[in-house]
Every structure is written in C-alpha cells, then in structure tokens.
Amino acid sequence: MRRTFAMFGLCAALSAAAAAMAFLPNSSEASPTETGSPADEADSATAIAVIQNYAACYNEGQATGDPGLYVVLESTTYVTSQGYVTRYDRVDDELGSPFKTAKLLSVDNVMLWGDGRISADVQVLLGPYWFNEWRVFLTRQGDTWLWDQEVSLPAHPDVDTVAVNGINITETKDESTGDITYAFVSYSGSWDFTETDAIIFNFTNSGQEAHEAILMQLPEGADPMGLLDGSVAFEDVTFIGGVFDIEPGTSADLTVVGLPVGTYTLVCFFPAPDGAPHAAHGMIQQFNIVAPAS
Ligand SMILES: [Cu+2]
C-alpha cells in the first residue's frame, strides 16, 4: 500500500536525544538483493512518521538557513557516508545546498531487517525537477529513529509518459599525443529531447575512468566553457540534478519530471590525468528540451 502526501509536513523534534548541533545525496548505487520482512502496521506508521518528519525538517532547515534541523536526524554512519567527518562540516556544507526543497511523494513497502534497522521505499523530488526513488534505512538510537542510508532504486515516477534517453560516456585517446577526449554521446544522435512528463537520462560509462553527470541550467546565452574559466559564476547556475560516480562499465539513471522547454547543460568535473576537469577535455554538453510537435 503506497502512502502519498500532498503537502509538506511540520518539522518536529522527535526526542531530546540530539544535541544542538543539503541534499546532495551520495546514495549507494546497488539495488538491494535481499529483502527484509514486512513491517506490521505500527512499525510502518513509525517509519512513515520518521521519514515525513525528516523531509519536513529538510524543508524547514533549508528555508531558515538552519540545516542542523535535519542533520540532527541523521546517524553518524549517514553523515560519514556523505563524506563528512563531523555533523558541523555537513551543516556548513548544506548551507550551500542547491536543493532548497525535498517534496516527499510517497512512502511504501516498510520492512524490518535482521540488523535491527527498518526501511521504506521513498519517492522524493529534490528541487522542482529531480526525481529520486530510494530505499531509506532508519536506525534506532535510544528512543529515536535516525536516517541511516539511502539505496537508489529504479525510478518509477507516477506520471503518464516517461521518455528514456540513452547517453553514452566515451573516452577517445589520440595515440600520437596521448591526449584523451571525453564526451557525452546521445544514442539518438540528437540533443533535442521532446518535453514530456518525465525523462530518464540513462548514462552508460563506456570508458575506463569514473565519471559524473551533473545537470544544470546556465544563464540564458552563456557559453558553457565559462564554467571553467570563471566567467559563468556558480551562483548564477541552476542545478537540476545529477548522478555521481558512474564506474566504468556501469550505467546510472538521472530522472527529471516536468523539465520545461529550454537549454540545459551536462557536465563532468572529475579530474583527467592532467589534473584538468573532464569538462575541459570535452565532457560538457548542451541539450534542448523542445515543445512537442503539434
Ligand atoms: Cu568525466
């Protein structure tokens, strides 16, 4: 049974356990192969309440400039998994999060696990367009359930039409100079994609290095190379979403809903062997969302 939520909830302090103390989630890519056991109604209600509260605190934390409101609801394991040594580092960083809202769309399939954790499958919109589907694990600390892990699940946005656009990531070495050119290559041969309810960009890494694909919108008419020479400031860039750490030989999805007609940019900032970002060696690509032919 899928619970859906029409509105943002209220952020409540769930317990006094936490001392005073973004979502650029570094979710693990592998889908879980094992399953837990189905939760009963009481445990399901608990998990749903904890997740609703976390989302509410995320929104309040972003709106008020106090990310501590939700970082306090995260386990140490989670904070560390996001690349931070302490909660304070994470709070500092979250102040600059490009995703000011997390809209919880549904919570489903609550399960109990042998390690004492509880999970639920969650659909959430980060910012206006970036659709994420995660299995969220909660861990118990004293009388509080904390946000412990996100595992990416295949995205199934609840919309009428979903388009899938395949994008290959290639590395081409010039044998005479040794220089490597990196590229996003559209399977369809076109960088015009028709506007629709949801679009899944499926990236396949055909190279030998890890890559990322960050989706952003630059100021109207800006030259994307301006991201590299500083003539386009990051403050003027709108981050839409992204997939991070696409290992060689793997593929990863980036799902957006309701992305409007316009020009967008895909970019990878991972460093090439010469230390420059891949973007400086070709891994920066603009595309258009175009209106459907009438
Ligand atoms: Cu790259």
Boltz pocket constraint, residues with backbone or C-beta under 6 A from the ligand:
constraints:
  - pocket:
      binder: B
      contacts: [[A, 182], [A, 210], [A, 211], [A, 212], [A, 268], [A, 269], [A, 270], [A, 278], [A, 283]]
      max_distance: 6.0
